Amino acid sequence: MERVGFCGLGTMGAAMAANLARAGFPLTVWNRTPGRAGALLDLGASEAATARALAADCDVIVTCVSDTPDVEVLLFGADGVAAGVRPGSLVIDCSTISPSATRGFAARLAASGVQLVDAPVSGGSEGAQKGTLTIFVGGEAADVERARPVLAGMGKTITHLGLIGSGQAAKAVNQVILAGAYLGVAEGMVLATKAGLDVGQLVTALSGGAAQSWVLANRSGRMIANEYPLGFKVALHRKDLGIALDLAGEVGAALPVSALCEQLETGLVAQGHADEDMSAVARTIRALAGLES
């Protein structure tokens, strides 16, 4: 079994790394901010002082951080992965970042004999904890097959979609669809409330018809209660929509719903709601209808 290193122990990464430890992988972890590895050490993982030291000791390195610049620093900074990684190693990037930047990172790593697979995930903090994430994968077939046992330790649905960058493009599509789903459910819940319906009863009824969705089942309750505990941060979805809109500009696609959602999320961030679950888009829809925001 290959030695696995995991860089990035945020809400998603810590849970994903824990599942790798439970699956029996020899695991080394590192996080930019110290103090996040305690539970993983209890599961048998070891902690590296730097990403460079982690990479020098591992065969497969998984990265899961917030944005494209973070991945670049993690990989190519002074104490980054590339400074310590050995030729023949594999990097699996589970961050959600720019497809074009991903292709550039892959070329830089390949010059040192290191392969990159992009493998962004979907399923939120619940999926990360349960090991049921959907993983969109891009890369060479042989590299993806090498990555598959590690990916299977973190997710349930693993789909190889094409060459490097394809996973990131697919994740952009995922986030675009979610933008419409969250806005649609938010508008539906507000309309039902204003119309005087029993909204909980209505959600049950809707769940048996064509309006059924994961968002309706798992996030409508938050919108009804107007409470948005963390699941997937507004700020991160806004960042993801920026990636999707950039990709749309490159390929010539128009995304009006996504552009609207990005603007609503920009407003929420400005109002101090950046760290709430993205179902907080309902705050804005509620406010427009005269409900408490």
N, C-alpha and C positions, 0 to 999 in steps of 0.2 A: 504494500500500500504506500502510495506516494506521500511525502511529507508536505503538508499544506500550511501556508501562511495566510493570515487574514488581516487586512489593513482597513480600519474604519469600523469603530464599534459604537455607532449611533443606534437609534431606535431599531432600524432594520438590520444593520450589520451585526450587532451583538446577538440578536436572536438567530440569525443565519449561521454565525460562527458556533453558537451553542449546539445547533443541530448537527454541524459537522463533527464536533467533539463527541456528541452522543452516538454518531454513526461509526465512531472508532478511528477516525483519521488522526494520525499524529499531528497535532495542531500547535502552531505558534501564532500569537496575536500581537498587534501593535495598534495604538490609537494616538492621534496627534495630541489630544488632551489626556494626561495621565489619569489613572484612577477608575477606568471603565472596565478593567479586565477581571475584577474580583470573582464574579460568578463563573467565568470561563476557567480561571485557575482551579476553582473547586471541581470543575469537570475534567481536569487533567491537562489542560492546555498550559503552555509556557508563554512567557511574555518577553518580547524583544525590546531592546532599548531604542532602536531606530528601525525604520522601514528597510534601510540598507542591511542591517544585521539580520533582520527577518528573511530577506530575500536570499542572503548568502547561505541560509540554513535550510531552505525549502525547495521543493521541486515544482510546486504549483503555488502561485501567489494570487489570492483573491483580493480585489479592491472594491470598496463600497463607500464612496464619499459623495459629497453633495453636488458638485458642479464641475464643468470642464476645467477651469483653472486649478481646482483642487486636485483633480486627477493628474494634471501635468506636473504640479509640484511633487505629488506623491511619487510619481514615476521617475521624474528627471531632476528633482532637487538635489542639493549637495549630499544629503543623507537619504536619498530616495531609493526606490527599488532598483533602478537601472545601475546605480553605483555598486550594488552588491550582488546582483543576480548572476547566476552562472549560465553559460551557453547551454541550450537544450531545455531550459526551464520554460514554463508556460504561465502567462499572466491571464487571469480571467477577470474582466472588469464588469462588475455588477452595478456600477453607477449609471445614472441616466445623464448622458452628455451628448454633445454634438456628433453626428455621424461623420462629418468631414474631419473633425479633430481626431476622432477615433482612428480613422484611416492613417492620419499622420503619425499618431503615436505608435501604431503597428509597424509602420515603415522604420521608425527610429529604433524600436526594439529589435526588429528583424536584422538590422545592421550589426547587432551584437549576438545574433544567433538565438534570440528569444522570440517566441511566438505569442500573439495576443488573440484572445477570443473576447468579443463583446457580448455580454449576457445580462442586460438590464432586466429587472424583475417587476412583476405586478402582483398585487394581492394584499398590499398594506401590511401594517404591523401584525394583524391577525394571521395572515398567511406566512409571514416570516417566523412567527412563534410556532405555528403548527407544522411548518415544513411543507406547505402546500402551494408555494408560490408558482406563478406562471413565469417562465423564463424565455425571453426572446434571444436567439443566439445567432451571431454572425462570425464567420471565420472559415478557414480551410477545413475540409471534412475530417482530416486526420487529427487536427487540433481539437475540433469539437468532440470527436469520439474520446480523445484523451481527457477532455474536461468533463465528459458526461457523468462519471461516477461522483465527482465532486458536486456538480449541479444537482444530481439526484438526491444528494444529502440535504439540499436546501429547498428543493421545489418538486412539484408534482407533474406539471406539464412543461416539457422542454422541447422547443421547436427550433430546428436549424433552418434559418430563413435565407441563407445565402452567404456571400463573401463578407469580409470584415466591414462593419458599419451597418449591416442589415438588421442586426438586433436593435441598434439604436433607432433606426428608421421605424421599425415596427413598434417600439415603445412610444415613439412620437405619435403614431396612429392611435395607440391605446389611450394616450392622454387627451388627444383630440376627441375621441368618442366619449371619454369620461366627462369632458367639459359639457357636452350636450346633455348627457344623462343627469348630471348633478343639477344643471340649470332647469331641465325639464321637471325633475322631481320637486325641486324647490318651488317652481311656479305652480305645480299641481297642488302641493300642500297648502300654499298660500290661498289659492283659489278655493279649495275645499273649506278652509277656515273661514274665509270671508263669506262663503255661501251658507255657512251655518251647519255644515255636515259634521257627522261624527267621524273625525279624520282617521282615528285608529281603525274603526270598522271599515272605512273606505279602503285603507291600505290592504286589509285582508281581502277585500273584494277584488281590488286591482291586481293582487298577486296571483289570481287565478285566470287572468286574461292576458291580452297582448302587451299591456303596460308593465308586466312583471320584469324586474331587473335586480341585479345585485344591489344597486344603489337604493332602489325602492325598499328592498328587504332589510338592508343593513344601515341605511342612513336617514330614512324618512323620520324615524323616531327622534333623531337629534334635531331635525328641522322643525318638527312639531313642538318639541320642548324648548327650542331656541337655545340649546346647549351643545357645545362642540368640542368634546374632549379629543385629545390627540389621536389621530389614526394616520392621516397623511397630511402634512402641513400645507396650508394655503400657499405659503411662500415657495415651497418646493414645486407644487403644481404650476404656479405662475412661472417659475423658471422653466419647467418642462414645456409649457405652452410657448414660451419664447423660442425654445429649440425647434418646436414643431412649426412655428410661423416662419422661422428662418429657413427651414427645409422647404416649406411651401413656396417661399420666394425663389429658392434655387431651382425648383422643378416646375414652377408655374401653376401652382394650385391656389385657389381662393378658399379661405377658411373663416367666414364671417362669424360663425358661432364661437369659434375658438378665440377670435380677436375680441369679441365682446366679453367672454369669460375672463380673458387676461386683464382687460380693463377693470372689471368688477373686482378681481383679486388684487390688482394694484391699489384700488381704493381701500380694500380691507387691510392690506399691509400698512397703508398710511394711517389707518385708524387704530392700529395696534393689535390686529388679529392675525398676524403672520404665522404664529405658532399654533393656531387652532386647526382642527380638521377641516379639509377643504369643503365639507358640507356647509361650512359657514358662509358660502355664497348665498345661502338662504337669508342671511342677515340683510343683505341688500335688497332682495326681492320682498322680504317682509317690510322693510322700511318704505319702499316704494308704494306698498299697499296700505300704509298707515298703521302697521302693526309695530310692536316694540322691536327695536333692532339690537 
